[in-house]
Amino acid sequence: MSGNKTEILNRERLIEVINQSAAKHAWLAREINVSEKTLSRWLSGEVERIRTSNLTKLSHALCCDVDELIAISVEESYSNDKNRDVLVNELYNDSLLYELLMEGKTKLAISLIKSTFHARLPSAIVASFYVKLGYACVIQSKLRSAKQYFTKALARAEKSNSDELRFSAYLAFAVNSLMESRYKECLSYLQLCDELSAHAASEEAHFHSTYALYYLHTGQPSNALAHAELCELACEPTNPSVEKKLFLCTALQIKTAVYLLDNRIDDAFAVCKASLSLANVSGYSRCISLSEGYLSVIYACKGDAENATAHSAFSLEQVKSNDIAHPTLVCLSIAVSRLLNNTETLATQMNMLKAHTPEHSASRAFASYQAFLSCYQNQQFEQANAYRAESQSLAKELAMEHWLSLLEPRL
């Protein structure tokens, strides 16, 4: 570092490091022994040069290299403002983010969002970006990190006193709870969204698709179908956004699942084909893999082992084991193996599911039920009863009691 007593502060990099570390301004001011007012002046750009001793204290407190906090010129400290504002608008518009997230470029999406944070960014935009950061974590099954971002988003929404942002944050919490198989918690957040439904704005389709998934997971197929159809209506515009195309695809996949449960195989096939067509147009592997997974089950129901096996294998190849869709795809492949009475493959898939999902989850409950049916079909009654007890226990524990009455006639 230069021997000068002061250096030009790289204001933008300082703001970025503070945001990345989630450091509170009051704490940071205490750590480096300056007032909060002084720190605010640095961050706002009111002060351009600061002492090298303070730069050193900042770097130690924020665990970064001191050279990162030094700008070569005053212009460097501000040069990215215009480009950053353009990026803020692009990311706030959603389409760019959905493109990145659905293409599996979550790390790039997260980096782009974080690069936009600065002291003057309005709370409303910050809240929206925290929600987006959370969803990026959800896609990678990093649900604890997602919850932390959603908590920050809700705090910003409260600060902005915006019902639209509150709705968005509550919906994000509902999605996270759904992925954690915390169904009572999920329902409570969806009910909060219900109270603010007039402020759903562009998230109406997302709201109904989440409600539909909640009802599907908890064994209430008629309600799942109703919300899937409402999701379809919310996606009706002639030129729907990227986001709405994805939710439309989800709605069709949920309808496919409901029709399969109701043994309406031909209806399931027609709707699933429509979802796959939409997914192929989008080119997003997650959407394609889920439609392919459901299609494999339909072929298995029809007794077409060749197509069922091929589509099942293809669906699993499209996503990584940490992807949000992976547990569902493994469950669908387990259903295919059970329908085709391929016990060896079913055992392998059960082990795969256990390796990548929590013990107390809806995926495990579904898999245990399929294993029960397989054992019963092959007259392995002792093992069948063990799997039956396991699936029933999980259903009760996870507030999935509706499944018990729905499936009891088949047990």
N, C-alpha and C positions, 0 to 999 in steps of 0.2 A: 504494500500500500504506500502511497505517496507520503512524504514527510510533512506535507502541509498540515496546518492545525485544523483546517476545515476542508470538506469535500462536498461536491455537488451530490445531493441525495437523489438516488433513483427512486422517485416517489412511487411509480407504478409497481416496481418490483417489491418495494416494501409492503404496499397494500396487498399484493398477491401473496406474499409470504405470510402475512398476518392472517389472511383469509384461509390459506391452506392449513395453518396450524390451529385455526379457530381460537386464537388468543384474544382475550378481552382487553380493550384499550386501557381500562383501569389497572389491570394486572401488569400489562406491559410497561405502563408509565412508572409503576412502583419498582419494577425490576431494574429499570435503567436510571431510576432516580431523577425523573423529570415530572413536571405537572401534566395532567391530562390535556390542559389547554395547549401546552407546548407540543405534545404529540399530535394533537389535532391540527396545529399549524403546519407541521411537517407533512401530514397526510393531505391536507388541502392544497399544498403548494405555496402557501403564504410565505414560508421560509424555504429558500432554495439550497442553502449551504448549512451543514451542521458539523459540529466538532468530530474529529476522528475518534475521540474517546467515546462519544455517544454512538457512533457507527459500530465500534467494537462491542459495546454493551448490547446494542440491538442484535448483532449477529449471534452473540452468545445466547441471548434470551430466546431468539427464534430458531436457533440451531441451523444457521445458514452461513455461507461463506461471506465474509465482509465485503469482498469485491463485488458481490451481486448487488449490493446496496449503493454502489457508487456509479453515478452517471458520468459519461465523458463530457457531456455538455448539457446546458439547461434544456436545449431542444430535445435531447434524448429522453429527458424526464417526461415530456409531453407529446412526443412524436407519434405515439400510437393511439391517441385519443380518438381521432377521426375514424381510423380503421376499426378500433374497438367498438365504437358506436354502431358502425355498419354491422359488425358481427353480432352485437346485442340484438339488433333488429331482426337479423336472420334467424338467430336461435330462438328469440321470443316468438317468432312466427310459427315455430314447431316443425314445419315440413323438413327442414334440414336435419334436425335432431332425430326425427323418426326414421329418416333415410339411414342415418349413421347407426342408430340403435338396432334397426331391423337387419342391417347388413353385418351385425356383429362387431361393429367398430365402437364398442362402448368406451374403451380407454381414450380414443380420440374425442368422443363426445364429451366426456368428463373434462378433458384438458381444455377444450374450447370453451366450455361453460365457465370453468374456473378462471380462464384468462380474461373474462369480461368483468370480473368483480373489481369495483373501485368505490371510493368513499362517497361519490355523488350518485351512485346507482340507486334509483328509487326503490323503496321497500317492496313495492308491488312486484317489480321485476326480479328482485332478489328472491322473494318468496316463490315466484314461478320457477326460477332457476334451481332453487333447493329441491322443489318437487321433481324436476327433471333429473337432477343428480341422484335423487332417491330411486327413481324408476330405472336409471342406468344400473344401480346396484341390485335392484330386484331382478333384472334380467340375468345378472350373473349369480343369482341366488345368495347375494350378500345382504341378507334381510336385516341384520342388526345395524349395519351401516346405513341402509335405506331408512330405517326408523329414525336414526339420528338426523338425517337430512329432512325428513318429513316433520320432525319436531321443530326444527329451525324454521321451516316453511310456515308452520302454524303460528309460531311466535311473530314472524314478519306479517302474516295476514292479520293478526290481532292488532299489531302496531299500525297497519294501514286501515284498520276498521273496515275491511272489505269482505262482504258476504261471498262474493265470487271466489276470492282466494281461500276463504274458510272452507267452502265447498270443495275446492280442489285439494286442499290439505286433508280433509276428512276422507275424501275418496281415495287418496294415496294411502292413508292409514288402513282403509278397508281392504285395499289390494294386498298390502303387506300382511295383514292378519290372515287373509285368505290363503296366501302362500305358506303361512306358518301353521295352517290347519287350526287356527284359533277362531272358530266359527261364531261363538257368542260375541267376541270382540269385534269381529268383522261385521256382524249384524248391527251392533250398536253404532258403528261408524256409518253404515249405510242408512240407518234411521236418522242420524244427524244430517246426512246429505238430503234425505227426504224432506226434512224441515226447511232446507235451503234450496229445494229443487228449482225454484223460480230463478235462481242465480246459476244454474248449471251451465248456461251459455254453450260454448262449443264442446263441453264435456258430457252432453246428454247421452250420446251413444256409449261412451266409456262407462257412465253410470249404470246404464241398463245392462251392458255386457257383464259388468262386475256383479250386479245383482243376479243375473242369470247363472253365472258361474257359482255364486254362493248357493243358490237353490239346487243346482246340479250336484255340487259336492255334498250337500246335506240331504240328498235323496228326496227332493221335491220337484219332480220332472214337469208337472203342469205349470208351476210357477216359473220354472226355468224357461220353458217354452214361451210363456207370455212375455217375459222380459227380453228374450232373444228377438221376438217379433217387434217389440218396441225399439230395440236397438236397430233393427233393419229399417224401421220408419225414420229414425233419426239420421240414417245414412243415405236417405233418398235423393239428395240433390243431384242434378245432372252430371256435374263434375265434382264428385266428392274429393276431399283432401286425402293425402296419403294416410293420415291417421284414421279417417272414417272408412277407408277401404279395408284397413286392418281390422277394425271393429266389426265391419260387415262380415268379413271372413270368419271372425270369432263367433258371431251370431249363427252363422250357417253350420259351423262345427258343433256348437251346442245343440242346435236342432237335430243334427245327425245323431248325437249321443242320446237325446231323448227318444228319437224314433227307434234306435237300437234297443233301448230299455223296454219300449212298448212292442218290440218284435215287428215293427213296420219296416221290414228290410228294404223293400222297393223304394219307399219314401226316403229312407236313410241314404240309399244309393244315389238317388236323384239330387238330393241336397248336398251330399258330400262331393259329388262331381262338380256341382256349382261352386263349392268352396275351393276345390282344387284348381278349377279354372281361374278363379279370382286370384288365388295364391300364386299360380304360375305367371300370371300377368304382372303381379307385383315383383316377382323374383325373389321374395324374402324366404330364406331357407326354413325359418321357424314356422311360418304359416304353411309352407308346402309340406313340411314333415308331419305336422299335426293332421292335415287333411289326408295325407298318405297313410298315416297310422290308423285313422278311422276307416279308411277304405280297406285296409288289410283285414280289419275285424268283419266288415261287411262280406268280403270274399270268403272269410272263414265260416261265417254264418251260412253262406250259400254252398259250402262244401268244396270250394275251389282252392285247394291247398297250395297249388303252384303260385297263383296270383297273391294269395294271402301272405305266403312266406316271402315272396319277392318284395311286396309293398312294405311289409313290416321291417325287413332288413334295410330297405332304402330309407325309411323314415328315421331309423336310429342312426344312420350314417350322417345325417344332415346337421346334427347338433352335438355340442360337446357335453360332457357329463355334468358340468356346472351350470348348464343352461336351464332357464326356468321351465322349459318345455320337456326336459329330459325325463322326469318322473312320470309324467303323463304318457309319454311315448313307450316307456318300459312297461307301464301298466297295460297299455293297448297290446303290446307284443305278448304279454303274459296271457291276456284274454284269447289271442290268436292261438297260442300254444295249447291252451286248455280246450278250445273248440276243436282243434285238430288232434287232440289227445297225444301231443308230443311232450311226454313227461320229462325227458332229459333236457330239452330246450327250456321248458318251464322252470326247472330247478336252477338252470344257469341264469335265467332272467331274474328269478327271485333273489339270487345272490347279488346280481348287479344292482337291483333296487336297494337291497340292504346296505350296500357299500356307499350309496350316494344319497340316501334319504334318512331323516330322523326316524327313530323307532316309533314315536307316537305321531303318525301323520296319516292323512286320508289315503295316500298312495299305499301305505302298508296295509291299511284296513281292506282296501280293494283287492290287493294282491293275495291277502290271506283268504278272502272269500273265494277267489278264483282257484286257489290251491285246494280249498275245501271241496269245491265242485269236482276238481280233477281227481282227488283221492276217493271221493264218494263214487265217482264214475268207474273207477278201477277197483272198487270194493276194498279199499284200504281204510276201513271204518274207524279204527283207533286214531290214525293220523288225521282223518277227515274231521273227527270230533274236536281234535286239538286246534286245527285251523279255524273251525267254526267258532269255538270259544274265543279264540284270539281276535277274530274279526268282529264279533259281537262286543267284546270288551273295549276294543278301540273305538267302535261306533258310539258306544255310550260315553266314553271318556272325552271324545271330541265333539260331543253334542250333535251327533249324526243319527239320532234315534229314528228319524224317518226311514232310514235305510233298513232298520230292523223289521218294520211292518211291511216295507216294500218287498223285501227279499225273503221274508219268513215263509211264504207259500212255496218258494223254490228250494228251501232247505230240506 
